[in-house]
């Protein structure tokens, strides 16, 4: 059995692909199924490096990581010991298990979702990059153990999917930073060879196997954290004849994804129940910044502002004014550190709108029997600005390619929404094909790993 795999280290979910009997398959992970939500739970952020060191030491592979963390490891190990003495767990948790533990007490833990969104962030200090590296390494370590437990053996060679651009601003530097973090994390957990592949290219590899003739395919990959658009020349034949990148006629990518649509829907449909849109005694609308910051769980600066002491004091002062008592709900969200919980509610509402015209969002974790009605019209209004940016990426890709597509291939975790399908159908007269929204990238990465690694 080959010690290779493809991993879609996604913003929303992680998946593992392998090739068996010449066919790519999504590996069933014992603790998670085919996909693991990209979440991590710990008692404190300071314990993550110590936890990883202990796991590696049990396998006799701790020396490289110990050397890389020689200035901070002792403090992390001490934090791990102190957490245990204080009655906290000394283990990390991943996927749905991480979310469940976070929801038990959001105010007394460290929980991160979609950390991939932060890897290319501008202005990250060396210490912040180190923490993200430890999170990445811990998640990879867990996934590798899951692969082993699934009977695939110890993996030493990986192809990892990556967006065309991790960030829109200063994208070249951002991409270098993010890929360097992932490479270092992979080395820490024993990966000997790692190659990156653009996610839309990986999705296209899987779809290419179904074609009977060469065609120009516009791949629209709307993931959890990024949108990647590529015009690719695809056709039947031996995949080894050309590298996927050599068939690219044009491509663009930006940090816009399902998470951003969750943020927009959260702000548009849920935040009014917490006081957005209220006016003070003089008829002035309340500042919108705190509500936007609360919704923007994929923006580290916004979350820092929302949870700041100064913001709490400002909200409390406003709440004391006549008619502004519902601001106490926003303060409850802040005090109990529930922004990720509310984001999950917005995401569930978005998913429900894929099937129904409207849905009810349960906000009873803030106040007994509190709820908000959410409908497709609200989603369309919330998504308008983001869709304009996505169609801008499509226009740029078509301009690079100098041609129109023979067909459009839609994939990615956000592709289930009829809103996206209808928008693309209105834009293009050609055939629209919907792939395996969650599995296309993963199986494509597995195919490429099988080809390039002996």
TAPEPE-V113216 format. One record per pair of residues at least 24 apart in sequence whose C-alpha atoms are under 7 Angstrom apart, sorted by the first residue. I is the first residue (numbers start at 1). J is the second residue. Records with the same first field share a line. If there is no record, write none. Layout:
I = J / J
//
This chain:
3 = 153 / 154 / 155 / 156 / 157
4 = 155 / 156 / 157 / 158 / 449
5 = 155 / 157 / 158 / 159 / 446 / 449
6 = 158 / 159 / 160 / 442 / 445 / 446 / 449
7 = 159 / 160 / 161 / 442 / 445
8 = 160 / 161 / 441 / 442
9 = 160 / 161
10 = 38
11 = 38 / 114 / 115 / 116 / 117 / 224 / 225
12 = 37 / 38 / 114 / 224
13 = 37 / 38
14 = 38
15 = 442
16 = 442
17 = 442 / 443 / 445 / 446
18 = 446
19 = 446 / 447 / 450
24 = 443 / 446 / 447
25 = 443
26 = 443
29 = 146 / 147 / 150
30 = 146 / 149 / 150
36 = 95
37 = 95 / 96
38 = 95 / 113 / 114
39 = 94 / 95 / 98 / 112 / 113 / 114
40 = 93 / 94 / 95 / 98 / 111 / 112 / 113
41 = 92 / 93 / 94 / 98 / 102 / 110 / 111 / 112
42 = 91 / 92 / 93 / 109 / 110 / 111
43 = 83 / 88 / 89 / 109 / 110
44 = 109 / 110
45 = 110
46 = 76 / 79
47 = 76 / 77 / 79 / 80
48 = 134
49 = 73 / 76 / 134
50 = 76 / 77 / 80
51 = 91
52 = 138
64 = 188
65 = 188
106 = 336 / 337 / 338
107 = 336 / 337
117 = 225 / 298
119 = 178
120 = 166 / 167 / 174 / 175 / 177 / 178
121 = 167 / 174
122 = 174
133 = 181 / 182 / 185
134 = 185
136 = 182 / 185
137 = 185 / 186 / 188 / 189
141 = 189
156 = 190 / 191 / 192 / 193
157 = 191 / 192 / 193 / 194
158 = 193 / 194 / 195 / 449
159 = 194 / 195 / 196 / 197 / 445 / 449
160 = 195 / 196 / 197 / 445
161 = 196 / 197 / 198 / 199 / 445
162 = 196 / 197 / 198 / 199
163 = 198 / 199 / 226 / 228
164 = 198 / 228 / 252 / 253
165 = 253 / 254 / 255
166 = 254 / 255
167 = 254 / 255
168 = 254 / 255
199 = 441
200 = 228 / 230
201 = 244
202 = 441 / 444 / 445
203 = 440 / 441 / 444
205 = 444
206 = 440 / 443 / 444
208 = 234 / 235 / 236
209 = 236
211 = 235 / 236
212 = 236
215 = 406
216 = 405 / 406 / 407
217 = 405 / 406 / 407 / 408 / 409
218 = 405 / 407 / 408 / 409
219 = 408 / 409 / 410
220 = 409 / 410 / 411
221 = 410 / 411 / 412
222 = 257 / 411 / 412 / 413 / 414 / 415
223 = 257 / 258 / 412 / 413 / 414
224 = 257 / 258 / 259 / 413 / 414
225 = 255 / 256 / 257 / 258 / 259
226 = 254 / 255 / 256 / 257
227 = 253 / 254 / 255 / 256 / 257
228 = 252 / 253 / 254
229 = 253 / 393 / 394 / 397
230 = 397
231 = 397 / 401
249 = 400 / 401
250 = 397 / 398 / 400 / 401
251 = 397
252 = 393 / 396 / 397
253 = 393
258 = 414
261 = 383
262 = 343 / 346 / 347
263 = 295 / 296 / 343
264 = 382 / 383
265 = 346 / 379 / 382
266 = 295 / 343 / 346
267 = 291 / 292 / 295
268 = 378 / 382
269 = 374 / 378
270 = 372
273 = 372
274 = 326 / 327 / 329 / 330
275 = 326 / 327
294 = 339
295 = 339 / 343
297 = 339 / 340
307 = 334
329 = 366
332 = 366
333 = 366
354 = 416 / 417 / 418
406 = 430
407 = 431 / 432
408 = 432 / 433
409 = 433 / 434 / 435
410 = 434 / 435
411 = 435 / 436 / 437
412 = 437 / 438
413 = 437 / 438
//
